[in-house]
Amino acid sequence: MPRSLPFIYAADELADALTERLERIFADAKLTTAQFSVLYALIEEGPMKLSALAERQRCVKSNVTYLTRAMQRDGVVELAASDEDQRTRVMTATKLGRERYGLAKAGAQKLESALRRRFGAAETEQLTRACLEAATALDSF
């Protein structure tokens, strides 16, 4: 008998399997999944205001504030004046944050490379696009 909600079931299974493997990788870099996600945004996309970071993380600003305060205490991020407007504060990754992110990214790249070998580059790119399109579609609801 076919499963009901096949896409939801498949996406949930993928999320669970990926989370299980990434949590170990991130823990080795002394990061949580949420901290990695924040560092990913700050390092790959550049410094940003807390409001922009909250929007990117799909959560309310108070949640990002709580998370980033803990990250500030750990020394992996800092609030600094914006280059464009000294009155505006933006979150940036520190040297320690970049180091931990680099360790986590290397582990995640190994996992992604293994998936690319398993499915092939074209299929992996197609799956990547489909996942991002699904996320965009869900954001529009």
N, C-alpha and C positions, 0 to 999 in steps of 0.2 A: 504494500500500500504506500503510495507516495506521501511524503511529509506535507503537512499544510505549511504555508508560509515558507516556501523553499529558499527564497532570497534572504529573508530575515534569518532563518536558521543557518544558512551558509555563512552569512556575514558575521553572525555571532560566533560560530565555530572558528572562523578565521581570526577574529579579534581575540578570542580566548587563547588560541594556539600561539599567536604572535605575542600577546602580552606575557604568557608564561616564559617564553624564551627571552624576550627583551628585559623583563624584570631582572633576570640573572645577569645579563650584560650590564645593565644600568647599575645594579648593586655593586658589581666589581669596580665601577667608576665612582662609587659613593654618590649615586644619584637615584632619585625616584623617577618613575615614568613622567610625572607632571613636571619635575625639575628639568628633565631632558627636553621636554617639549618647549619649555620656556627658553632654555638655552639655545635650542634649535632656532627658534624665532629670532632671538637677539643676535645670534652669530651669523646665521644664514641670510637673514633679512635686514639686520641692522638694528641699532638702538631704537627704542620706541617708548611712547608714553604708556602709562599703565592702562589707560582707557583703550588704546589700540591693541595692547597685548591681551586685554580681557576679551575684546572682540575676536581677535585671532584664535584665542583659546576656547571660544564659545562658552564663556562664563561671565558672571557679573564681576564688576571691578573689585568688590570686597573680597571675593575668593582669590583673585590674582594678588591683591594687596597682602592678604594673609600668607599666601605661598611665597611671594617674593620677599617679604620681611624675614621669613625663616631662611631663605636663600642668602639674604644680606648678612644675617648673623653668621652663616656658614662661610661667608666670604666669596661666594661664587657670582654674585651680581652686585651692582651698586647703582644708586640714583645719582645722576650728574646733570648739570645744566646742558641744555640743547645747544648745538653749534649755531643754529639759526636764531634762537631767541633765548637769551640767558635767563629769562624769567620762567621758561618752561623746563620741567624736569623730565628726563628720559632714563629708562632702565638700560644698562649695558652689562655685558659679561665682563668679569674681572679675569686676570691672568689665570687664577685657580679655576674659574668657571670654564675658561677655554681649554685648560688642560683636561679637566674631567669630561667635558664634552668630547674632546678629541679621543679619549679612551673609549667612551661609549659609542661614538660614531664608528670607530674602527671595528668594534664588535658587531654593530648593526650592519655595517657594510659586508662583513663576512657572511652574515645571515642572508642578506639580500643577494649576494653573489651565489650562494648555494641555491636559492630559489630561482635565480636566472639560469643556472646550469640545469636545474630540474625541468623548468618549463620552456626554456629558450628565451632569447632576448625579445623577440617580437611579441610573444605571448605575454611576457612579463610587462612590457610597455602597454599592451592592450589592457591588461588587468589594472595597471596603475591608472590609466585614463578612466576606466570604468569606475574604479573606487572614488576618484576625485569627482567625477560627474555625479555619482550617487550622493556624495557628501554635499555637493552644490545643490542638488535637487532637494535634499532634506532641509537644507538651510532656507529654501524658498517656501516651505510649508508654514 
